[in-house]
Amino acid sequence: MIVILNNGGQYVHRIHRSLKYLNIPSKIIPNDTPLFEIEGNEEIKGIILSGGPDIEKASKCIDIALNSKLPILGICLGHQLIARAYGGEVGRAKSEEYARTKIYVKNKNDLFKNIPKEFTAWASHKDEVKKIPECFEILAYSDICDVESIKHKEKPVYGVQFHPEVSHTEYGSEILKNFCRVCGLNDE
């Protein structure tokens, strides 16, 4: 099972539904759920930090981002929260768009396995990661954002600025499947 920490984003239920379509069991839980409760449940194999309107209200997820032994995927604000938790910088985007964006994959890694080097994604760019933490690498970028996706160099901790859970994102289901494979969940 994948747990989705609800940071108040409009797409949290869409993430849940997308995983359901992939036959991956998931559950939406409050963002203040303690890490020991999550890791104490043997059914839980991975964590998604959802998007949301306010990074301060999502700051309860910092302990999880830093200390979880389970794989983590941060989406939009969840991505920004991961970067900030590890010492990166988040700020206002130059181009505050909420639209289709061409994504360029720089490093396929596990998250972008079998994904083309270019695809179109639905992305929100009000805030974005301005500087990545030293322990992370950039996996993807766009013409309007240098940090569309990151991965911790040693842990299975990933972040994406765009929304793989919406139908407007090409290969979004495959990206979610790839994360589930990292978690040891297989859709086949």
Residue frames as a rotation matrix with the C-alpha (Angstrom) as fourth column:
MET 1
0.579 0.815 0.000 0.00
0.815 -0.579 0.000 0.00
0.000 0.000 -1.000 0.00
ILE 2
-0.570 -0.641 0.515 1.06
0.612 -0.749 -0.254 3.59
0.548 0.170 0.819 -0.69
VAL 3
0.183 0.620 -0.763 0.02
0.894 -0.428 -0.133 6.29
-0.409 -0.657 -0.633 1.76
ILE 4
-0.160 -0.106 0.981 -0.66
0.648 -0.762 0.023 9.79
0.745 0.639 0.190 0.46
LEU 5
-0.455 -0.036 -0.890 -0.05
0.803 -0.449 -0.392 12.53
-0.386 -0.893 0.233 2.99
ASN 6
0.317 0.751 0.579 -2.73
0.898 -0.434 0.070 15.15
0.304 0.498 -0.812 2.46
ASN 7
-0.654 -0.597 -0.466 -1.20
0.689 -0.724 -0.040 18.63
-0.313 -0.347 0.884 2.30
GLY 8
-0.045 0.783 -0.620 -4.49
0.249 -0.593 -0.766 20.19
-0.968 -0.189 -0.168 1.21
GLY 9
-0.839 -0.333 -0.431 -3.86
-0.311 -0.356 0.881 20.15
-0.446 0.873 0.195 -2.53
GLN 10
0.034 0.931 -0.363 -6.70
-0.896 -0.133 -0.424 19.99
-0.444 0.340 0.829 -5.03
TYR 11
0.175 -0.013 -0.984 -5.32
-0.790 0.595 -0.149 16.80
0.587 0.804 0.094 -6.61
VAL 12
-0.567 -0.459 0.684 -4.84
-0.799 0.509 -0.320 14.63
-0.201 -0.728 -0.655 -3.52
HIS 13
0.188 0.721 0.667 -7.89
-0.360 0.683 -0.636 12.50
-0.914 -0.120 0.388 -4.42
ARG 14
0.779 0.004 -0.627 -6.69
-0.625 0.091 -0.775 12.36
0.054 0.996 0.073 -8.02
ILE 15
-0.345 -0.937 -0.047 -3.43
-0.897 0.344 -0.277 10.76
0.276 -0.054 -0.960 -6.82
HIS 16
-0.450 0.269 0.852 -5.46
-0.503 0.712 -0.490 8.17
-0.738 -0.649 -0.186 -4.91
ARG 17
0.628 0.778 0.026 -7.66
-0.359 0.319 -0.877 7.48
-0.690 0.542 0.480 -7.95
SER 18
0.432 -0.548 -0.716 -4.66
-0.852 0.011 -0.523 7.22
0.295 0.836 -0.462 -10.30
LEU 19
-0.661 -0.681 0.315 -3.10
-0.749 0.619 -0.236 4.58
-0.034 -0.392 -0.920 -8.06
LYS 20
-0.064 0.744 0.666 -6.43
-0.361 0.605 -0.710 2.74
-0.930 -0.286 0.230 -7.92
TYR 21
0.769 0.331 -0.547 -6.49
-0.603 0.089 -0.793 2.65
-0.214 0.939 0.268 -11.75
LEU 22
-0.012 -0.881 -0.474 -3.03
-0.825 0.276 -0.492 1.05
0.564 0.385 -0.730 -11.57
ASN 23
0.660 0.390 -0.642 -4.31
0.017 0.847 0.532 -1.57
0.751 -0.362 0.552 -9.08
ILE 24
-0.555 -0.818 -0.153 -2.04
0.309 -0.032 -0.951 -0.16
0.772 -0.575 0.270 -6.38
PRO 25
0.415 0.720 -0.556 -3.72
0.819 -0.030 0.573 0.01
0.396 -0.693 -0.602 -2.97
SER 26
-0.676 -0.609 0.415 -3.45
0.363 -0.765 -0.532 3.45
0.641 -0.209 0.738 -1.40
LYS 27
0.306 0.720 -0.623 -4.86
0.938 -0.119 0.324 5.50
0.160 -0.684 -0.712 1.41
ILE 28
-0.012 -0.229 0.973 -5.02
0.084 -0.970 -0.227 9.25
0.996 0.079 0.031 2.05
ILE 29
0.242 0.027 -0.970 -3.89
0.948 0.204 0.243 10.15
0.205 -0.978 0.024 5.57
PRO 30
0.990 0.130 -0.062 -3.47
0.142 -0.952 0.272 13.46
-0.023 -0.278 -0.960 7.46
ASN 31
0.466 -0.863 0.194 -0.12
0.061 -0.188 -0.980 15.19
0.883 0.469 -0.035 6.97
ASP 32
0.068 -0.445 0.893 0.49
-0.919 -0.376 -0.118 15.21
0.388 -0.813 -0.434 10.72
THR 33
0.963 0.213 -0.164 0.53
-0.158 0.942 0.296 11.40
0.217 -0.259 0.941 10.94
PRO 34
0.427 -0.857 0.287 3.70
-0.728 -0.138 0.672 10.48
-0.537 -0.496 -0.683 12.87
LEU 35
-0.044 -0.576 -0.816 6.39
-0.910 0.360 -0.204 8.56
0.411 0.734 -0.540 11.02
PHE 36
-0.851 -0.317 0.419 6.36
-0.485 0.779 -0.397 5.75
-0.200 -0.541 -0.817 13.61
GLU 37
0.032 0.934 0.355 2.68
-0.359 0.342 -0.868 5.08
-0.933 -0.099 0.346 12.79
ILE 38
0.605 0.144 -0.784 3.43
-0.794 0.025 -0.608 4.86
-0.068 0.989 0.129 9.07
GLU 39
-0.240 -0.817 -0.524 6.51
-0.789 0.479 -0.385 2.68
0.566 0.321 -0.759 9.41
GLY 40
-0.668 0.059 0.742 4.79
-0.587 0.570 -0.574 0.58
-0.457 -0.819 -0.346 12.07
ASN 41
0.484 0.859 0.168 2.29
-0.459 0.413 -0.786 -0.64
-0.745 0.304 0.594 9.48
GLU 42
-0.401 -0.752 0.523 3.94
-0.001 0.571 0.821 -3.42
-0.916 0.329 -0.230 7.46
GLU 43
0.322 0.603 0.729 1.41
0.781 0.266 -0.565 -3.02
-0.535 0.752 -0.385 4.64
ILE 44
0.917 0.032 -0.397 2.78
-0.118 -0.931 -0.347 0.44
-0.380 0.365 -0.850 3.80
LYS 45
0.388 -0.771 0.505 5.53
0.848 0.513 0.133 0.26
-0.362 0.377 0.853 1.19
GLY 46
-0.587 -0.593 0.550 5.84
0.761 -0.636 0.126 3.91
0.275 0.493 0.825 0.13
ILE 47
-0.004 0.489 -0.872 4.81
0.665 -0.651 -0.368 7.49
-0.747 -0.581 -0.322 0.80
ILE 48
-0.241 -0.014 0.970 3.56
0.808 -0.557 0.192 10.25
0.538 0.830 0.146 -1.48
LEU 49
-0.490 0.078 -0.868 3.66
0.531 -0.763 -0.368 13.84
-0.691 -0.642 0.332 -0.20
SER 50
0.232 0.694 0.682 0.82
0.970 -0.109 -0.219 15.59
-0.078 0.712 -0.698 -2.01
GLY 51
-0.580 -0.283 0.764 0.69
0.455 -0.890 0.015 19.12
0.676 0.356 0.645 -3.29
GLY 52
0.185 0.674 -0.715 -0.99
0.978 -0.194 0.070 21.89
-0.092 -0.712 -0.696 -1.36
PRO 53
0.678 0.240 0.695 -1.40
0.448 -0.885 -0.131 25.62
0.583 0.400 -0.707 -0.98
ASP 54
0.719 -0.323 0.615 0.93
-0.598 -0.738 0.312 26.33
0.353 -0.593 -0.724 1.96
ILE 55
0.096 -0.790 -0.605 4.39
-0.014 0.607 -0.795 24.91
0.995 0.085 0.047 2.61
GLU 56
-0.638 -0.312 0.703 4.24
-0.653 -0.264 -0.710 25.98
0.408 -0.913 -0.035 6.28
LYS 57
0.271 0.824 0.497 1.08
-0.941 0.336 -0.044 23.90
-0.204 -0.456 0.867 6.86
ALA 58
0.839 -0.027 -0.543 2.87
-0.229 0.888 -0.399 20.96
0.493 0.459 0.739 5.21
SER 59
-0.003 -0.963 0.270 5.96
-0.763 -0.172 -0.623 21.33
0.646 -0.208 -0.734 7.40
LYS 60
0.383 0.205 0.901 4.69
-0.805 0.553 0.216 18.49
-0.454 -0.808 0.376 9.60
CYS 61
1.000 0.017 0.013 5.96
-0.007 0.823 -0.568 16.20
-0.021 0.568 0.823 6.81
ILE 62
0.442 -0.897 -0.014 9.59
-0.789 -0.381 -0.481 17.30
0.426 0.224 -0.876 7.26
ASP 63
-0.049 -0.441 0.896 10.37
-0.806 0.548 0.226 14.51
-0.591 -0.711 -0.382 9.75
ILE 64
0.641 0.360 0.678 9.00
0.069 0.853 -0.517 11.98
-0.765 0.378 0.522 7.26
ALA 65
0.947 -0.291 -0.137 10.96
-0.208 -0.231 -0.950 13.48
0.245 0.929 -0.279 4.36
LEU 66
0.202 -0.947 0.249 14.20
-0.918 -0.272 -0.288 13.36
0.341 -0.170 -0.925 6.35
ASN 67
-0.444 -0.470 0.763 13.86
-0.851 0.487 -0.195 10.13
-0.280 -0.736 -0.617 8.31
SER 68
0.637 0.747 0.191 11.60
-0.645 0.652 -0.400 7.66
-0.423 0.132 0.897 6.51
LYS 69
-0.480 -0.726 0.493 13.14
-0.308 0.665 0.680 4.35
-0.822 0.175 -0.543 5.55
LEU 70
0.172 0.653 0.738 10.34
0.631 0.502 -0.591 3.95
-0.756 0.567 -0.326 2.96
PRO 71
-0.676 -0.348 0.650 10.53
0.735 -0.388 0.557 5.39
0.058 0.854 0.518 -0.57
ILE 72
-0.016 0.620 -0.784 9.01
0.426 -0.705 -0.567 8.86
-0.904 -0.343 -0.253 -0.92
LEU 73
-0.481 -0.029 0.876 7.62
0.831 -0.335 0.445 10.78
0.281 0.942 0.185 -3.88
GLY 74
-0.340 0.357 -0.870 6.86
0.374 -0.797 -0.474 14.47
-0.863 -0.487 0.138 -3.39
ILE 75
-0.191 0.378 0.906 4.48
0.966 -0.089 0.241 16.03
0.172 0.921 -0.348 -5.91
CYS 76
0.313 0.256 0.915 4.47
0.351 -0.926 0.139 19.83
0.883 0.277 -0.380 -6.46
LEU 77
0.505 -0.123 0.854 4.49
-0.704 -0.631 0.326 21.26
0.499 -0.766 -0.405 -2.90
GLY 78
0.950 -0.171 0.261 5.65
-0.028 0.787 0.617 17.82
-0.311 -0.593 0.743 -1.67
HIS 79
0.503 -0.785 0.362 8.64
0.756 0.196 -0.625 18.15
0.419 0.588 0.692 -4.02
GLN 80
0.217 -0.380 0.899 9.39
-0.162 -0.922 -0.351 21.62
0.963 -0.070 -0.261 -2.65
LEU 81
0.801 0.155 0.578 9.03
-0.586 -0.001 0.811 20.39
0.126 -0.988 0.091 0.93
ILE 82
0.837 -0.545 0.046 11.57
0.534 0.832 0.147 17.62
-0.119 -0.099 0.988 0.34
ALA 83
0.207 -0.789 0.578 14.07
0.582 -0.376 -0.721 20.10
0.786 0.485 0.382 -1.12
ARG 84
0.307 -0.038 0.951 13.59
-0.511 -0.850 0.131 22.52
0.803 -0.526 -0.280 1.78
ALA 85
0.976 0.119 0.183 13.83
-0.218 0.515 0.829 19.74
0.004 -0.849 0.528 4.40
TYR 86
0.613 -0.783 0.101 17.31
0.778 0.621 0.096 18.81
-0.138 0.019 0.990 3.11
GLY 87
-0.023 -0.662 -0.749 18.56
0.478 -0.665 0.573 22.40
-0.878 -0.345 0.332 2.91
GLY 88
-0.516 -0.084 0.853 17.47
0.848 -0.193 0.494 23.45
0.123 0.978 0.171 -0.58
GLU 89
-0.802 0.233 -0.550 15.81
-0.035 -0.938 -0.346 26.74
-0.597 -0.258 0.760 -1.44
VAL 90
-0.249 0.823 0.511 12.22
0.967 0.241 0.083 27.30
-0.055 0.515 -0.855 -2.57
GLY 91
-0.664 0.047 -0.746 10.95
0.102 -0.983 -0.152 30.59
-0.740 -0.177 0.648 -3.97
ARG 92
0.396 0.845 -0.360 8.56
-0.200 -0.303 -0.932 32.30
-0.896 0.441 0.049 -6.36
ALA 93
0.035 -0.302 0.953 8.78
0.845 0.519 0.133 31.16
-0.534 0.800 0.273 -9.96
LYS 94
-0.827 -0.340 -0.447 9.79
0.025 -0.817 0.577 33.61
-0.561 0.466 0.684 -12.68
SER 95
-0.701 0.617 -0.357 6.92
-0.500 -0.070 0.863 32.35
0.508 0.784 0.358 -14.78
GLU 96
-0.728 0.481 0.489 3.91
-0.371 0.324 -0.870 31.69
-0.577 -0.815 -0.057 -12.53
GLU 97
-0.397 0.553 -0.733 2.07
-0.821 0.143 0.553 29.29
0.410 0.821 0.397 -14.80
TYR 98
-0.339 0.374 0.863 -0.39
-0.363 0.794 -0.487 26.51
-0.868 -0.479 -0.134 -14.26
ALA 99
0.564 0.455 -0.689 -0.36
-0.773 -0.001 -0.634 24.83
-0.289 0.890 0.351 -17.63
ARG 100
0.929 -0.284 0.239 1.11
0.352 0.876 -0.329 22.21
-0.116 0.390 0.914 -19.92
THR 101
0.516 -0.846 -0.138 4.90
-0.757 -0.525 0.389 22.28
-0.402 -0.096 -0.911 -19.82
LYS 102
0.709 -0.392 -0.587 7.48
-0.224 0.663 -0.714 20.41
0.669 0.638 0.382 -21.89
ILE 103
0.739 -0.461 0.491 9.63
-0.455 0.197 0.869 18.30
-0.498 -0.865 -0.064 -19.54
TYR 104
0.442 -0.702 -0.558 13.16
-0.569 0.262 -0.780 17.27
0.694 0.662 -0.284 -20.48
VAL 105
0.992 -0.108 0.060 14.53
0.030 0.680 0.732 14.18
-0.120 -0.725 0.679 -18.74
LYS 106
0.424 -0.905 0.028 18.18
-0.859 -0.412 -0.302 14.70
0.285 0.104 -0.953 -17.85
ASN 107
-0.777 -0.615 0.135 18.71
-0.615 0.696 -0.371 11.49
0.134 -0.371 -0.919 -15.86
LYS 108
-0.153 0.794 -0.589 16.31
-0.391 0.498 0.774 8.58
0.908 0.349 0.234 -16.36
ASN 109
-0.776 -0.187 0.602 17.00
-0.630 0.210 -0.747 6.94
0.013 -0.960 -0.281 -12.99
ASP 110
-0.871 0.478 0.110 14.22
0.440 0.861 -0.256 4.66
-0.218 -0.175 -0.960 -11.67
LEU 111
-0.251 0.840 -0.481 11.48
0.122 -0.466 -0.877 7.31
-0.960 -0.279 0.015 -11.83
PHE 112
0.261 0.316 -0.912 11.80
-0.760 -0.515 -0.396 7.97
-0.595 0.797 0.106 -15.56
LYS 113
-0.699 -0.483 0.527 12.60
-0.139 0.815 0.562 4.42
-0.701 0.320 -0.637 -16.67
ASN 114
-0.581 0.405 0.706 11.08
0.782 0.517 0.347 3.75
-0.224 0.754 -0.617 -20.13
ILE 115
0.553 0.669 -0.497 9.90
0.479 -0.743 -0.467 7.38
-0.682 0.021 -0.731 -20.40
PRO 116
0.493 -0.378 0.783 10.92
0.764 -0.242 -0.598 9.46
0.416 0.893 0.170 -23.46
LYS 117
-0.502 -0.806 -0.314 13.53
0.865 -0.458 -0.207 12.18
0.023 -0.375 0.927 -22.97
GLU 118
-0.955 0.293 0.043 10.81
-0.292 -0.956 0.022 14.79
0.047 0.009 0.999 -23.67
PHE 119
-0.454 0.885 -0.107 7.15
0.816 0.461 0.348 14.75
0.357 0.071 -0.931 -22.70
THR 120
-0.439 0.412 0.799 4.38
-0.233 -0.910 0.342 17.19
0.868 -0.036 0.495 -21.84
ALA 121
-0.549 0.228 -0.804 3.21
0.790 0.457 -0.410 17.54
0.273 -0.860 -0.431 -18.24
TRP 122
0.498 0.711 0.496 0.64
0.281 -0.674 0.684 19.55
0.820 -0.201 -0.536 -16.33
ALA 123
-0.328 -0.758 -0.563 2.64
0.861 0.005 -0.509 21.71
0.389 -0.652 0.651 -13.95
SER 124
0.869 0.495 -0.007 2.07
0.430 -0.748 0.505 24.39
0.245 -0.442 -0.863 -11.35
HIS 125
-0.134 -0.990 0.052 4.83
0.881 -0.143 -0.452 26.97
0.454 -0.015 0.891 -11.11
LYS 126
0.834 0.321 0.450 3.80
0.056 -0.859 0.509 29.52
0.550 -0.399 -0.734 -8.52
ASP 127
0.492 -0.748 0.446 6.65
-0.771 -0.137 0.622 28.37
-0.404 -0.650 -0.644 -6.28
GLU 128
0.858 -0.277 -0.432 9.52
-0.076 0.764 -0.640 26.12
0.507 0.582 0.635 -7.27
VAL 129
0.653 -0.736 -0.179 12.81
0.564 0.315 0.763 24.69
-0.506 -0.599 0.621 -6.07
LYS 130
0.929 -0.349 -0.124 15.44
-0.365 -0.809 -0.460 27.35
0.060 0.473 -0.879 -6.73
LYS 131
-0.133 -0.990 -0.049 18.45
-0.895 0.141 -0.423 25.48
0.425 -0.012 -0.905 -5.34
ILE 132
0.664 0.371 -0.649 18.67
-0.154 0.918 0.366 21.75
0.732 -0.143 0.666 -4.75
PRO 133
0.777 -0.409 0.478 20.28
-0.483 0.098 0.870 20.28
-0.402 -0.907 -0.122 -1.63
GLU 134
-0.108 -0.940 -0.322 23.83
-0.989 0.068 0.135 18.92
-0.105 0.333 -0.937 -2.11
CYS 135
-0.667 -0.154 0.729 22.64
-0.285 0.957 -0.059 15.36
-0.688 -0.247 -0.682 -1.51
PHE 136
0.394 0.859 0.328 20.21
0.165 0.285 -0.944 15.53
-0.904 0.426 -0.029 -4.47
GLU 137
-0.832 -0.539 0.133 20.54
0.227 -0.111 0.968 15.43
-0.507 0.835 0.215 -8.23
ILE 138
-0.166 0.763 -0.625 18.29
-0.733 -0.519 -0.439 16.91
-0.659 0.386 0.645 -10.92
LEU 139
-0.424 0.114 0.898 16.40
0.392 0.917 0.069 14.31
-0.816 0.382 -0.434 -12.97
ALA 140
-0.085 0.482 0.872 14.35
0.988 -0.072 0.136 16.66
0.129 0.873 -0.470 -15.18
TYR 141
-0.628 -0.103 -0.771 13.91
0.257 -0.963 -0.080 20.33
-0.734 -0.249 0.631 -16.11
SER 142
0.358 0.723 0.591 11.76
0.890 -0.073 -0.450 22.52
-0.282 0.687 -0.670 -18.37
ASP 143
-0.165 -0.392 0.905 12.13
0.716 -0.679 -0.164 25.78
0.679 0.621 0.392 -20.26
ILE 144
0.289 0.365 0.885 10.59
-0.236 -0.869 0.435 27.67
0.928 -0.335 -0.165 -17.34
CYS 145
0.791 -0.014 0.612 11.96
-0.608 0.101 0.788 25.67
-0.073 -0.995 0.072 -14.38
ASP 146
-0.070 -0.937 -0.342 15.47
-0.847 0.237 -0.476 24.28
0.528 0.256 -0.810 -13.87
VAL 147
-0.927 -0.263 0.267 14.27
-0.374 0.697 -0.611 21.76
-0.025 -0.666 -0.745 -11.26
GLU 148
-0.032 0.949 -0.314 11.23
-0.860 0.134 0.492 19.78
0.509 0.286 0.812 -12.46
SER 149
0.904 0.300 -0.304 12.38
-0.124 0.866 0.485 16.59
0.408 -0.401 0.820 -10.72
ILE 150
-0.027 -0.916 0.401 15.00
-0.916 -0.137 -0.376 15.59
0.399 -0.378 -0.835 -8.16
LYS 151
0.767 0.179 -0.616 16.27
0.064 0.934 0.352 12.45
0.638 -0.309 0.705 -6.46
HIS 152
0.693 -0.557 0.458 18.31
-0.614 -0.124 0.779 11.93
-0.377 -0.821 -0.428 -3.31
LYS 153
0.087 -0.768 -0.634 21.72
-0.910 0.198 -0.365 10.52
0.406 0.609 -0.682 -4.26
GLU 154
-0.856 -0.514 -0.052 21.53
-0.434 0.770 -0.467 7.67
0.280 -0.377 -0.883 -1.74
LYS 155
-0.674 0.680 0.288 17.90
0.000 0.389 -0.921 7.25
-0.738 -0.621 -0.263 -0.60
PRO 156
-0.651 0.532 0.542 14.77
0.736 0.265 0.623 6.45
0.187 0.804 -0.564 -2.63
VAL 157
0.005 0.586 -0.811 13.43
0.546 -0.681 -0.488 10.00
-0.838 -0.440 -0.323 -2.18
TYR 158
-0.623 -0.110 0.775 12.08
0.776 -0.208 0.595 11.71
0.096 0.972 0.215 -5.30
GLY 159
-0.173 0.629 -0.758 10.32
0.250 -0.716 -0.651 14.95
-0.952 -0.303 -0.033 -6.12
VAL 160
-0.537 0.086 0.839 8.43
0.834 -0.090 0.544 16.22
0.122 0.992 -0.023 -9.16
GLN 161
-0.878 0.216 -0.427 7.21
-0.095 -0.953 -0.288 19.79
-0.469 -0.213 0.857 -9.67
PHE 162
-0.599 0.658 -0.456 4.62
-0.683 -0.123 0.720 18.61
0.418 0.743 0.523 -12.21
HIS 163
-0.092 0.710 0.698 1.54
-0.829 0.334 -0.449 16.44
-0.552 -0.620 0.558 -11.66
PRO 164
-0.908 -0.280 -0.311 1.91
-0.410 0.748 0.522 12.82
0.087 0.602 -0.794 -12.87
GLU 165
-0.747 0.633 0.203 -1.55
0.318 0.608 -0.728 12.01
-0.584 -0.480 -0.655 -11.47
VAL 166
0.097 0.825 -0.557 -3.53
-0.328 -0.502 -0.800 14.04
-0.940 0.261 0.222 -14.02
SER 167
0.479 0.187 0.858 -4.49
0.589 0.657 -0.472 12.87
-0.652 0.731 0.204 -17.50
HIS 168
0.981 -0.119 -0.154 -2.92
-0.190 -0.755 -0.628 15.97
-0.041 0.645 -0.763 -19.09
THR 169
0.164 -0.978 0.130 0.54
-0.845 -0.071 0.529 14.63
-0.509 -0.197 -0.838 -18.18
GLU 170
0.576 -0.079 -0.814 1.95
-0.581 0.661 -0.475 12.28
0.575 0.746 0.335 -20.78
TYR 171
-0.070 -0.617 -0.784 3.39
0.095 0.778 -0.621 9.11
0.993 -0.118 0.004 -19.22
GLY 172
-0.153 0.071 0.986 2.10
-0.873 -0.477 -0.101 10.15
0.463 -0.876 0.135 -15.79
SER 173
0.842 0.507 0.181 0.78
-0.536 0.757 0.375 6.64
0.053 -0.412 0.909 -15.09
GLU 174
0.619 -0.684 -0.386 4.16
0.336 0.675 -0.657 5.18
0.710 0.277 0.648 -16.06
ILE 175
-0.310 -0.716 0.625 5.95
-0.333 -0.534 -0.777 7.57
0.890 -0.449 -0.073 -13.69
LEU 176
0.202 0.464 0.862 3.63
-0.976 0.019 0.219 6.52
0.085 -0.886 0.457 -10.85
LYS 177
0.962 0.103 -0.251 4.16
-0.117 0.992 -0.039 2.84
0.245 0.067 0.967 -11.79
ASN 178
0.172 -0.979 -0.106 7.92
0.162 0.135 -0.978 3.39
0.972 0.151 0.182 -11.70
PHE 179
-0.317 -0.235 0.919 7.66
-0.796 -0.461 -0.393 4.86
0.516 -0.855 -0.041 -8.19
CYS 180
0.628 0.631 0.455 5.51
-0.775 0.559 0.295 1.90
-0.068 -0.538 0.840 -7.10
ARG 181
0.755 -0.449 -0.479 8.17
0.146 0.826 -0.544 -0.47
0.640 0.341 0.689 -8.47
VAL 182
-0.309 -0.853 0.420 10.78
-0.300 -0.332 -0.894 1.32
0.902 -0.403 -0.153 -6.33
CYS 183
-0.113 0.379 0.919 8.43
-0.990 -0.123 -0.071 0.58
0.086 -0.917 0.388 -3.40
GLY 184
-0.928 -0.263 0.263 8.37
-0.288 0.956 -0.061 -3.11
-0.235 -0.132 -0.963 -4.30
LEU 185
0.016 0.977 0.215 4.80
-0.064 0.215 -0.975 -2.95
-0.998 0.002 0.065 -5.59
ASN 186
-0.936 -0.349 -0.031 4.30
-0.080 0.126 0.989 -4.31
-0.342 0.928 -0.146 -9.05
ASP 187
-0.149 0.940 -0.308 1.26
-0.772 -0.305 -0.557 -3.76
-0.617 0.155 0.771 -11.21
GLU 188
-0.263 0.033 -0.964 1.87
-0.829 0.504 0.243 -6.82
0.494 0.863 -0.105 -13.36
